[in-house]
Amino acid sequence: MLDGIVSSVSSVPFDALVWIICGTFAAIFLLSLILTLKIPRIKYSSKRPFLCLANAYAAIVLAAFLIGGGMAQAVIAAALFWCAGYICYGILCFFSKEKRQSAPAMQQAVITSLPQAAPQKTPVRAEVPVAKNNVRLEHAISVTDRLLQKNLGKGDRQELEKLKNTLAVLQMKGALSPAESEILNENFNALLKLMAKYDV
């Protein structure tokens, strides 16, 4: 069986074989790049399958050059193709990154979106201790980071990013007022629903 495969591949002119391998890989890369730029779901999905494909193509290049030439030439060709495949993978990952708002603008947007507490006629209660809040907030932010690595729906991803920004602002404030503690609890409840939905 292997002899038949080798004889079939050997019957193809070497130059044509190299063009077929490189051409199909280039076509797959261009298609992946176009889909990444055009379709948000593909843009934010993992690009590891393309990386596995690049590794497989490097092995194919090695085999093709072993059939058509010597060992040294085959190893060099496979190494060059492997480097080119990783560069293509890096390009796909670069265009998959989300554009983030600048930190001051993002913090201002989150602060202005927080509901304002109504004036209280009774004496203000003591603020929630800073240490307890920091532990809860650090854990919640680490959970949001894990969730953002999942293949989320567009609405869930937007909700999770807004939730993470709110948690970051509350973390910077330190001790929280009763109204801010209530906002924090609402965000924890929303986070728990997303954790259950995506099994985190």
Rosetta blueprint (number, residue, H / E / L):
1 M L
2 L H
3 D H
4 G H
5 I H
6 V H
7 S H
8 S H
9 V H
10 S H
11 S L
12 V L
13 P L
14 F H
15 D H
16 A H
17 L H
18 V H
19 W H
20 I H
21 I H
22 C H
23 G H
24 T H
25 F H
26 A H
27 A H
28 I H
29 F H
30 L H
31 L H
32 S H
33 L H
34 I H
35 L H
36 T H
37 L H
38 K H
39 I L
40 P H
41 R H
42 I H
43 K H
44 Y L
45 S L
46 S L
47 K L
48 R H
49 P H
50 F H
51 L H
52 C H
53 L H
54 A H
55 N H
56 A H
57 Y H
58 A H
59 A H
60 I H
61 V H
62 L H
63 A H
64 A H
65 F H
66 L H
67 I H
68 G H
69 G L
70 G L
71 M H
72 A H
73 Q H
74 A H
75 V H
76 I H
77 A H
78 A H
79 A H
80 L H
81 F H
82 W H
83 C H
84 A H
85 G H
86 Y H
87 I H
88 C H
89 Y H
90 G H
91 I H
92 L H
93 C H
94 F H
95 F H
96 S H
97 K L
98 E L
99 K L
100 R L
101 Q L
102 S L
103 A H
104 P H
105 A H
106 M H
107 Q H
108 Q H
109 A H
110 V H
111 I H
112 T H
113 S H
114 L L
115 P L
116 Q L
117 A L
118 A L
119 P L
120 Q L
121 K L
122 T L
123 P L
124 V L
125 R L
126 A L
127 E L
128 V E
129 P L
130 V H
131 A H
132 K H
133 N H
134 N H
135 V H
136 R H
137 L H
138 E H
139 H H
140 A H
141 I H
142 S H
143 V H
144 T H
145 D H
146 R H
147 L H
148 L H
149 Q L
150 K L
151 N L
152 L L
153 G L
154 K H
155 G H
156 D H
157 R H
158 Q H
159 E H
160 L H
161 E H
162 K H
163 L H
164 K H
165 N H
166 T H
167 L H
168 A H
169 V H
170 L H
171 Q H
172 M H
173 K H
174 G L
175 A L
176 L E
177 S L
178 P H
179 A H
180 E H
181 S H
182 E H
183 I H
184 L H
185 N H
186 E H
187 N H
188 F H
189 N H
190 A H
191 L H
192 L H
193 K H
194 L H
195 M H
196 A H
197 K H
198 Y L
199 D L
200 V L
